[in-house]
Amino acid sequence: MSSESIDRIMSQFEKLTDEEQNSMTTGLSSHFDKPIQFSATGLAALHPDELGIIGNILNGLILTKEYVPDIRGVYGRLNVTELSRNIFFGRIEES
């Protein structure tokens, strides 16, 4: 992978708390069965497929942290009295 990809992974890793960084390093080291070092030289030593996996995991973790849906707010804005309370089972036939 390019140094741009490694820079992106490092940038994402730095967004994590110390606890999350430790957890990520421990988990990935266990998964890959070798020590993972989040440094430019440590990441450059990894196979491109491994870097892809690490990048995807970091993307997912950061997306999960940054996007917290406002479930209570949305529910409060819903007009639940207009929602159907009946459930029907069966097949819809096309005409």
Secondary structure, DSSP 8 states (H G I E B T S, - for coil): --HHHHHHHHHHHHTS-HHHHHHHHHHHHHHHTS----SHHHHHTS-HHHHHHHHHHHHHHHHHHH----HHHHHHHS-GGGS------S-----
